[in-house]
Amino acid sequence: MRRLLFVATLAAAVATPLRGQELTPVEADLAAWADANAEEAVALLQRIVDINSGSLNLEGVREVGRVLRAELDALGLETEWVDVPETGRAGHLLARTNGGEGKRILMIGHLDTVFEEDDPFQSFQRDGNRATGPGIDDMKAGDVVMIFALRALAEAGLLDDVQITAVFTGDEESPGEPLELARRDLIEAGKWADIALGFESGIRDEEAEWATVARRSASEWRLSVTGRQAHSSGIFSEEAGAGAIFEAARILNGFYEEVRGEEYLTFNAGVILGGTDVGYDYEETRGTAFGKTNVIPNTVVVHGGIRTISNEQLERARQGMRDVVARHLPRTSAEVTFTEGYPSMPPTPGNIALQEALSAINVGLGRDPMPALDPARRGAADISFVAPYVDGLAGLGGYGEGAHAPGESLDLESLPLAIKRAAILIYRLTRESPVL
């Protein structure tokens, strides 16, 4: 019921801008402020990119959190560092405004990167309007957009009458376990909010600038297969059976033939080990295998991932995989198990309404409309943890390339653009009474 009310009130909140698609004087001032402070935003970006904050560098993650916390404190937000030592990760930064009765906005970022302390890619480098650096695109630019959008609203005297919670997780790239504890504070904020905005990098190509209204889930599956070890001369006999490797091959082919095919469903077998002596570490995703060509193998381990657009699709895929596994070749047995991971963010009507609102702002800024991005083009993200409770929009950061790889880069001209869009979007969404 809450989401249906939100869609209706959101349509009313943005109706005038959607018709005229022109900026009001207040919105024009927000945009001008973003342009005037673009280099200051770049300076903050350089400062935090030059701090290594690989997910396992706990002190580095905390240091980035301290830098951003000081920025938020200066704006008058209530800030808090949440330690979650049980997960083996650094913790999370939370910030809240106190005033207003408008719609409750949740802003989501993350402090960590995939580049650990021993990675050779470590520093910010600028060449004109392009900069490279570890995590610059995913997602330290998005963190800066969050800070400067709030600063723009504060400079315009607009923070006093809005309700905002900002959550910067410290382990998005390598989540701590258990997930329900690692994402407890984010989920609580999602239950509080009316609207969730995720600030990971935006996507543009030769066709358009895209709005992210959906993201697929990311979880894992594990297949364990056993067979009867015997001399290979007897393979396929009634006594010896087919062996573990042939059974694993049958199962994987069955997944391909029978489970594959639904739109937005993908699954991958990332590691496979088979033989008569197999050791595999699921956490390190590495192992060893030994076997001989004249011995029927008794063990196979397969470790894979699965991505879906909804919980319903995930369960259909899992059941399909179970059905394939249940049919055994002679003298073999197998079991498939599933581990929970990042949930999906389905494309709800409320998400589409938010995309239309963002698109109207982009047009008001003199740019083209922003269509909804194909969910197959985005991976999982923290915003998905709040998707069951609140409608949202992701991809509100700047435009970059090469995320998670050496040479990861950002178009610095996209930084003030993203700040403008975020500040104006929050301004428009918070002009109406809150959804109950």
VEXPA-883256 format. One record per residue (C-alpha): residue number from 1; chain; x, y, z; residue in one letter. Coordinates in steps of 0.05 Angstrom, whole numbers, plus 5000, padded with zeros to 4 digits. Each point is the difference from the previous one (the first is absolute). Layout:
% VEXPA-883256
R num cadena   c1   c2   c3 residuo
R NUM      A    X    Y    Z       A
...
***
This chain:
% VEXPA-883256
R num cadena   c1   c2   c3 residuo
R   1      A 5000 5000 5000       M
R   2      A 5057 5047 5017       R
R   3      A 5031 4993 4931       R
R   4      A 4934 5013 4965       L
R   5      A 4991 5064 5040       L
R   6      A 5072 5019 4984       F
R   7      A 4989 4993 4924       V
R   8      A 4939 5044 5003       A
R   9      A 5031 5054 5043       T
R  10      A 5065 4999 4961       L
R  11      A 4962 5012 4935       A
R  12      A 4968 5061 5033       A
R  13      A 5066 5024 5027       A
R  14      A 5034 5002 4933       V
R  15      A 4940 5015 4955       A
R  16      A 5016 5073 4988       T
R  17      A 5074 4988 4985       P
R  18      A 4982 4942 4954       L
R  19      A 4953 5044 4960       R
R  20      A 5046 5059 4992       G
R  21      A 5066 4964 5012       Q
R  22      A 5030 5066 5020       E
R  23      A 5040 5016 5062       L
R  24      A 4970 5046 5053       T
R  25      A 5043 5057 5026       P
R  26      A 5018 4959 5061       V
R  27      A 5020 4941 4957       E
R  28      A 5041 5045 4954       A
R  29      A 5037 5025 5061       D
R  30      A 5015 4928 5021       L
R  31      A 5028 4985 4931       A
R  32      A 5042 5064 5000       A
R  33      A 5028 4983 5069       W
R  34      A 5021 4931 4975       A
R  35      A 5037 5031 4941       D
R  36      A 5033 5053 5043       A
R  37      A 5026 4947 5049       N
R  38      A 5021 4947 4950       A
R  39      A 5074 5006 5014       E
R  40      A 4988 4995 5075       E
R  41      A 4963 4935 4987       A
R  42      A 5059 4975 4959       V
R  43      A 5046 5018 5058       A
R  44      A 4959 4958 5049       L
R  45      A 4998 4944 4950       L
R  46      A 5076 5000 4993       Q
R  47      A 5008 5000 5075       R
R  48      A 4958 4938 5011       I
R  49      A 5026 4963 4938       V
R  50      A 5071 5008 5027       D
R  51      A 4979 4963 5063       I
R  52      A 5003 4925 4987       N
R  53      A 4934 4971 5024       S
R  54      A 4999 4930 4974       G
R  55      A 4945 4961 5036       S
R  56      A 5051 4963 5042       L
R  57      A 5040 5063 5017       N
R  58      A 4957 5015 5060       L
R  59      A 5039 5061 5022       E
R  60      A 4999 5029 4930       G
R  61      A 4925 4992 4996       V
R  62      A 4992 5034 5067       R
R  63      A 5045 5057 4977       E
R  64      A 4957 5014 4939       V
R  65      A 4941 4998 5048       G
R  66      A 5033 5052 5045       R
R  67      A 5012 5047 4941       V
R  68      A 4927 4996 4977       L
R  69      A 4974 5003 5072       R
R  70      A 5035 5067 5009       A
R  71      A 4965 5026 4938       E
R  72      A 4933 4977 5026       L
R  73      A 5012 5027 5070       D
R  74      A 5015 5068 4968       A
R  75      A 4931 4998 4969       L
R  76      A 4967 4989 5067       G
R  77      A 4980 4927 4989       L
R  78      A 5001 4951 5057       E
R  79      A 5054 4949 4983       T
R  80      A 5017 4932 5028       E
R  81      A 5052 4948 4987       W
R  82      A 4971 4930 5008       V
R  83      A 5049 4945 5017       D
R  84      A 4980 4929 4982       V
R  85      A 5061 4961 5023       P
R  86      A 4965 4933 4993       E
R  87      A 5002 5007 4924       T
R  88      A 5075 5012 4996       G
R  89      A 4991 5065 4963       R
R  90      A 5012 5074 5017       A
R  91      A 4928 5022 5013       G
R  92      A 4955 5053 4971       H
R  93      A 4990 5075 5001       L
R  94      A 4929 5026 5012       L
R  95      A 4975 5073 4997       A
R  96      A 4931 5029 5013       R
R  97      A 4964 5066 4994       T
R  98      A 4951 5020 5054       N
R  99      A 4951 5048 4969       G
R 100      A 4939 4999 4955       G
R 101      A 4940 4958 4989       E
R 102      A 5010 4985 4926       G
R 103      A 5015 4935 4967       K
R 104      A 5053 4959 5033       R
R 105      A 5061 4991 4955       I
R 106      A 5053 4946 5008       L
R 107      A 5066 5014 4965       M
R 108      A 5047 4940 4990       I
R 109      A 5075 4998 4988       G
R 110      A 5059 4957 5019       H
R 111      A 5070 5015 5025       L
R 112      A 5038 4939 4977       D
R 113      A 5031 4980 4934       T
R 114      A 5025 4935 4968       V
R 115      A 5072 5026 5002       F
R 116      A 5036 4975 5062       E
R 117      A 5065 5028 5030       E
R 118      A 5045 4955 4959       D
R 119      A 4969 5020 4933       D
R 120      A 5047 5041 4956       P
R 121      A 4942 5046 4980       F
R 122      A 4998 5049 5058       Q
R 123      A 4996 5074 4983       S
R 124      A 4958 5055 4968       F
R 125      A 5027 5026 4933       Q
R 126      A 4968 5056 4960       R
R 127      A 5007 5015 4926       D
R 128      A 4954 5058 4982       G
R 129      A 4928 4979 5012       N
R 130      A 5018 4927 5009       R
R 131      A 5027 4970 5064       A
R 132      A 5021 4930 5019       T
R 133      A 5006 4968 5068       G
R 134      A 4979 4939 5041       P
R 135      A 4925 5003 5014       G
R 136      A 4992 5068 4966       I
R 137      A 4941 4974 4960       D
R 138      A 4976 4946 5048       D
R 139      A 4984 5038 5041       M
R 140      A 5038 5057 5030       K
R 141      A 4973 5048 4949       A
R 142      A 4930 4980 5022       G
R 143      A 5018 5014 5072       D
R 144      A 5023 5070 4980       V
R 145      A 4935 5010 4962       V
R 146      A 4961 4983 5064       M
R 147      A 5041 5049 5042       I
R 148      A 4995 5057 4949       F
R 149      A 4926 4990 4986       A
R 150      A 4988 5008 5074       L
R 151      A 5047 5061 5001       R
R 152      A 4961 5031 4942       A
R 153      A 4934 4991 5038       L
R 154      A 5032 5028 5063       A
R 155      A 5026 5062 4964       E
R 156      A 4930 5012 4974       A
R 157      A 4971 4994 5070       G
R 158      A 4962 4937 4982       L
R 159      A 5030 4947 5046       L
R 160      A 4960 5024 5060       D
R 161      A 4934 4977 4972       D
R 162      A 5018 4931 4972       V
R 163      A 5009 4932 5031       Q
R 164      A 5061 4964 4974       I
R 165      A 5041 4941 5023       T
R 166      A 5066 4986 4965       A
R 167      A 5032 4931 5008       V
R 168      A 5071 4987 4976       F
R 169      A 5014 4926 5008       T
R 170      A 5072 4978 5012       G
R 171      A 4997 4932 4965       D
R 172      A 4959 5003 4937       E
R 173      A 5055 4970 4957       E
R 174      A 5012 4942 5049       S
R 175      A 4942 4995 5048       P
R 176      A 5011 4975 5070       G
R 177      A 4962 4940 5026       E
R 178      A 4947 4989 5022       P
R 179      A 4966 5045 4950       L
R 180      A 4940 5013 5044       E
R 181      A 5047 5032 5051       L
R 182      A 5045 5034 4949       A
R 183      A 4939 5034 4968       R
R 184      A 4958 5009 5063       R
R 185      A 5007 5076 5004       D
R 186      A 4988 5010 4925       L
R 187      A 4938 4957 5002       I
R 188      A 4973 5038 5060       E
R 189      A 5011 5065 4962       A
R 190      A 4963 4971 4940       G
R 191      A 4940 4983 5044       K
R 192      A 5000 5072 5024       W
R 193      A 5006 5032 4931       A
R 194      A 4949 5018 4947       D
R 195      A 5051 5003 4944       I
R 196      A 5070 4969 4992       A
R 197      A 5053 5031 4956       L
R 198      A 5063 4961 4983       G
R 199      A 5062 5039 4979       F
R 200      A 5043 4948 4965       E
R 201      A 5024 5022 4931       S
R 202      A 4952 5019 4945       G
R 203      A 4999 4968 4932       I
R 204      A 5002 5035 4932       R
R 205      A 5017 4977 4931       D
R 206      A 4991 5024 4928       E
R 207      A 4925 4990 5007       E
R 208      A 4983 5036 5065       A
R 209      A 5012 5018 5072       E
R 210      A 4964 4944 5037       W
R 211      A 4960 4998 5065       A
R 212      A 5007 4937 5042       T
R 213      A 4932 4975 5024       V
R 214      A 5019 4927 5012       A
R 215      A 5059 4958 5019       R
R 216      A 5007 4925 5001       R
R 217      A 5016 4957 5060       S
R 218      A 5067 4965 5011       A
R 219      A 5006 4936 5040       S
R 220      A 5037 4933 4996       E
R 221      A 4988 4927 4989       W
R 222      A 5042 4940 5018       R
R 223      A 4997 4932 4968       L
R 224      A 5031 4938 5033       S
R 225      A 5002 4936 4960       V
R 226      A 5024 4931 5021       T
R 227      A 5012 4936 4962       G
R 228      A 5029 4931 5012       R
R 229      A 5075 4997 4994       Q
R 230      A 5023 4940 4959       A
R 231      A 5045 4979 4943       H
R 232      A 4983 5038 4937       S
R 233      A 4993 4937 4959       S
R 234      A 4933 4989 5035       G
R 235      A 4970 5068 4990       I
R 236      A 4927 5000 4978       F
R 237      A 4991 4929 5026       S
R 238      A 4944 4986 5049       E
R 239      A 5049 4991 5056       E
R 240      A 5046 5060 4987       A
R 241      A 4950 5050 4973       G
R 242      A 5015 5065 4963       A
R 243      A 5047 5034 5048       G
R 244      A 4995 5069 5032       A
R 245      A 5026 5041 4941       I
R 246      A 4950 4972 4950       F
R 247      A 4945 5013 5050       E
R 248      A 5024 5072 5010       A
R 249      A 5002 5009 4924       A
R 250      A 4928 4974 4995       R
R 251      A 4976 5048 5053       I
R 252      A 5035 5061 4970       L
R 253      A 4972 4983 4932       N
R 254      A 4932 4992 5031       G
R 255      A 5005 5069 5031       F
R 256      A 5018 5027 4931       Y
R 257      A 4944 4964 4964       E
R 258      A 4943 5004 5051       E
R 259      A 5011 5059 5047       V
R 260      A 5031 5051 4953       R
R 261      A 4955 5045 4958       G
R 262      A 4960 5047 5044       E
R 263      A 5012 5074 4988       E
R 264      A 5048 5029 5051       Y
R 265      A 5018 4932 5028       L
R 266      A 5074 4982 4995       T
R 267      A 5041 4949 5037       F
R 268      A 5074 4984 4994       N
R 269      A 5043 4941 5020       A
R 270      A 5062 5037 5023       G
R 271      A 5043 4944 5028       V
R 272      A 5000 4925 4989       I
R 273      A 5046 4948 5031       L
R 274      A 4995 4925 4991       G
R 275      A 5039 4937 5013       G
R 276      A 5015 4950 5055       T
R 277      A 5029 5051 5049       D
R 278      A 4968 5069 4999       V
R 279      A 5010 5058 5048       G
R 280      A 4963 5066 4991       Y
R 281      A 4994 5063 5043       D
R 282      A 4934 5035 4986       Y
R 283      A 5023 5065 5033       E
R 284      A 5066 5005 4962       E
R 285      A 4968 4969 4937       T
R 286      A 5062 4957 4987       R
R 287      A 5018 4928 5009       G
R 288      A 5037 4938 4974       T
R 289      A 4980 4936 4965       A
R 290      A 5035 4935 4986       F
R 291      A 4979 4942 4956       G
R 292      A 5025 4948 4951       K
R 293      A 4976 4982 4930       T
R 294      A 4992 4927 5021       N
R 295      A 4959 5015 5063       V
R 296      A 4926 5018 5001       I
R 297      A 4995 5066 5039       P
R 298      A 4960 5002 5064       N
R 299      A 4992 5075 5012       T
R 300      A 4982 5064 4964       V
R 301      A 4989 5069 5029       V
R 302      A 4969 5057 4960       V
R 303      A 4993 5071 5026       H
R 304      A 4957 5050 4963       G
R 305      A 4960 5064 5002       G
R 306      A 4929 5017 4980       I
R 307      A 4966 5067 4984       R
R 308      A 4925 5014 4995       T
R 309      A 4952 5058 4995       I
R 310      A 4953 4977 5056       S
R 311      A 4996 4953 5059       N
R 312      A 4947 4960 4961       E
R 313      A 5048 4990 4942       Q
R 314      A 5055 4980 5047       L
R 315      A 4957 4946 5032       E
R 316      A 4978 4974 4932       R
R 317      A 5072 4994 4979       A
R 318      A 5021 4966 5064       R
R 319      A 4943 4950 4995       Q
R 320      A 5018 4986 4928       G
R 321      A 5072 4985 5020       M
R 322      A 4976 4955 5056       R
R 323      A 4957 4961 4951       D
R 324      A 5060 4989 4953       V
R 325      A 5045 4977 5057       V
R 326      A 4948 4951 5026       A
R 327      A 5008 4955 4938       R
R 328      A 5064 4960 5011       H
R 329      A 5043 4959 4954       L
R 330      A 5015 4929 5025       P
R 331      A 5040 4995 5065       R
R 332      A 5003 5076 5010       T
R 333      A 4968 5050 5046       S
R 334      A 4999 5076 5001       A
R 335      A 4975 5059 5040       E
R 336      A 4992 5073 4982       V
R 337      A 4997 5052 5055       T
R 338      A 4989 5075 4998       F
R 339      A 5028 5058 5040       T
R 340      A 4966 5066 5009       E
R 341      A 5031 5062 4970       G
R 342      A 4977 5067 4972       Y
R 343      A 4925 5002 4987       P
R 344      A 4970 5028 4937       S
R 345      A 4971 5070 4988       M
R 346      A 4940 4988 4955       P
R 347      A 4974 5057 4954       P
R 348      A 4939 5022 5040       T
R 349      A 4951 5054 4976       P
R 350      A 5028 5046 5054       G
R 351      A 5070 4990 4972       N
R 352      A 4975 5018 4930       I
R 353      A 4968 5063 5029       A
R 354      A 5067 5019 5029       L
R 355      A 5034 4988 4933       Q
R 356      A 4950 5046 4967       E
R 357      A 5013 5053 5052       A
R 358      A 5075 4995 4989       L
R 359      A 4991 5002 4925       S
R 360      A 4959 5065 5006       A
R 361      A 5057 5031 5040       I
R 362      A 5051 4980 4948       N
R 363      A 4957 5033 4946       V
R 364      A 4994 5062 5044       G
R 365      A 5076 5002 5002       L
R 366      A 5001 5003 4924       G
R 367      A 5015 4927 4989       R
R 368      A 4963 4940 4970       D
R 369      A 4948 4957 5035       P
R 370      A 5026 4942 5042       M
R 371      A 4968 4933 4983       P
R 372      A 4999 4941 5047       A
R 373      A 5062 4955 4996       L
R 374      A 4995 4926 4983       D
R 375      A 5011 4965 5067       P
R 376      A 5046 4950 4966       A
R 377      A 5051 5056 4995       R
R 378      A 5008 5011 5075       R
R 379      A 5027 4956 5055       G
R 380      A 4976 4995 5072       A
R 381      A 5005 5058 5049       A
R 382      A 4982 5020 5071       D
R 383      A 4936 5034 4978       I
R 384      A 4971 4931 4986       S
R 385      A 4998 4986 5075       F
R 386      A 4947 5054 5009       V
R 387      A 4962 4984 4936       A
R 388      A 4948 4957 5037       P
R 389      A 4981 5060 5042       Y
R 390      A 5006 5062 4957       V
R 391      A 5001 5023 4928       D
R 392      A 5066 5026 4975       G
R 393      A 5046 5023 4946       L
R 394      A 5073 4981 4991       A
R 395      A 5059 5022 4958       G
R 396      A 4999 5073 5023       L
R 397      A 5076 5008 5000       G
R 398      A 5046 5027 4947       G
R 399      A 5020 4967 4935       Y
R 400      A 5063 4958 4998       G
R 401      A 5032 4940 4967       E
R 402      A 5038 4938 5020       G
R 403      A 4971 4988 5069       A
R 404      A 5038 4947 5041       H
R 405      A 5060 5002 4953       A
R 406      A 5066 5037 4997       P
R 407      A 4990 5067 4965       G
R 408      A 4929 5008 5028       E
R 409      A 4980 5071 4978       S
R 410      A 4949 5055 5007       L
R 411      A 4976 5056 4955       D
R 412      A 5009 5059 5048       L
R 413      A 4948 5041 4962       E
R 414      A 4948 4949 5021       S
R 415      A 5012 5016 5073       L
R 416      A 4964 5067 5003       P
R 417      A 4946 4972 4954       L
R 418      A 4986 4943 5048       A
R 419      A 4999 5049 5059       I
R 420      A 4949 5045 4964       K
R 421      A 4954 4942 4984       R
R 422      A 5003 4972 5071       A
R 423      A 4989 5066 5035       A
R 424      A 4941 5019 4955       I
R 425      A 4970 4931 5004       L
R 426      A 5002 5001 5077       I
R 427      A 4971 5071 4999       Y
R 428      A 4942 4979 4956       R
R 429      A 4985 4936 5037       L
R 430      A 4998 5035 5067       T
R 431      A 4952 5056 4981       R
R 432      A 4938 4959 5018       E
R 433      A 4974 4970 5066       S
R 434      A 5031 4934 5020       P
R 435      A 4969 4935 4978       V
R 436      A 4967 4963 5058       L
***
